[in-house]
Amino acid sequence: MMNGNFDPEQNLKNHDQTVDVRGWLEWDDDDASAVITITVTQDGYDCPAPPMTCLAPDDKWRVDVTRGAPPAWSKGAASGTASAVVTRDDGTTYPVEWDSPPLTLH
C-alpha cells in the first residue's frame, strides 16, 4: 500500500496567504499513480488544496494551499491531512489517508 506524509516544516509565501506544502511518498511495486488532496488546518480553519496527481516512483509531493479569504496564515503550529486514490498498474484503485505530524509554518 502506498504511504506518505508531510515534511514537519512548511514555508509561507504570497504575503502569508499560501503554504508551500510538501512531503514524501513510498509506493508498492504495482502502484502507478495517485490523486492526492491535501488539507491544512490552523486555528480551526480547514483549507484544501486542489487535487494533484503523483506518478510512481516519484518520492516527493508539493502543492500550494492558499487561503481564499482573510486572515492570512500565521507563523507557528498547524496540522494537515491527506486523502489519496491510488491506481495500480492493472487499473484497480484503493484509498489511502494520512495525518501530518505537528507542522510548523515559517
C-alpha positions in Angstrom: 0.0 0.0 0.0 1.3 3.5 -0.9 2.3 5.5 2.1 3.0 9.2 2.5 3.4 12.0 5.0 4.3 15.7 5.4 7.6 17.4 6.0 7.3 18.9 9.5 8.4 22.4 8.4 6.3 24.2 5.8 7.1 27.6 4.2 4.7 30.5 3.9 4.7 32.7 0.7 2.5 35.2 -1.1 2.3 37.5 2.0 1.3 34.5 4.2 -1.7 33.7 2.1 -0.2 30.4 0.8 1.5 27.5 2.4 4.1 25.7 0.2 3.1 22.3 1.4 5.4 19.3 0.7 6.0 15.8 1.8 7.1 12.3 0.8 5.7 9.2 -0.7 6.5 5.5 -0.7 5.0 3.2 -3.3 4.2 -0.5 -3.7 5.8 -2.2 -6.7 2.4 -2.4 -8.5 1.3 1.2 -7.8 1.2 3.5 -10.9 -0.2 6.9 -9.7 -2.2 8.6 -7.0 -4.6 11.6 -7.0 -3.9 13.3 -3.6 -5.9 16.1 -1.9 -4.1 17.9 0.9 -5.8 20.0 3.6 -4.0 22.3 6.0 -5.7 23.3 9.3 -4.8 26.2 11.5 -6.9 27.8 14.3 -9.9 25.6 13.3 -9.8 26.7 9.7 -9.5 23.9 7.1 -8.1 24.8 3.7 -8.0 22.2 1.0 -5.6 22.4 -2.0 -6.6 21.4 -5.5 -6.1 17.7 -6.1 -2.8 16.7 -7.6 -1.6 13.7 -9.4 1.7 12.0 -8.5 3.3 9.3 -10.6 5.2 6.3 -9.2 8.2 6.3 -8.5 8.1 10.0 -7.5 9.1 10.1 -3.8 8.0 13.7 -3.1 4.8 15.7 -3.5 4.3 19.5 -3.3 1.3 21.7 -3.6 0.2 25.3 -2.7 -2.6 25.7 -0.1 -3.9 29.2 -0.5 -6.5 30.7 1.8 -9.5 32.1 -0.1 -10.3 34.8 2.5 -8.6 36.6 5.3 -7.0 36.2 7.8 -3.7 35.1 6.4 -1.8 32.0 7.7 0.2 32.8 10.8 3.7 31.5 11.6 3.5 28.7 14.1 1.6 25.5 14.6 -0.7 23.9 12.1 -1.8 20.4 11.0 -2.5 18.6 7.8 -4.4 15.7 6.3 -4.2 13.9 3.0 -6.6 11.6 1.2 -5.5 9.8 -2.0 -6.9 7.4 -4.5 -4.1 5.2 -5.7 -4.2 3.5 -9.1 -2.3 0.2 -9.6 -0.7 -0.9 -12.8 -3.7 -3.1 -13.6 -6.1 -0.2 -13.3 -7.6 -1.1 -9.9 -7.7 1.6 -7.2 -7.6 1.8 -3.4 -7.9 4.7 -0.9 -5.2 5.9 1.4 -5.4 8.6 4.1 -2.8 10.1 6.5 -2.4 12.8 9.0 0.6 15.1 9.4 2.9 15.2 12.3 2.7 18.6 14.0 3.5 21.2 11.4 5.4 24.4 11.8 4.6 27.2 9.3 7.5 29.6 8.7 
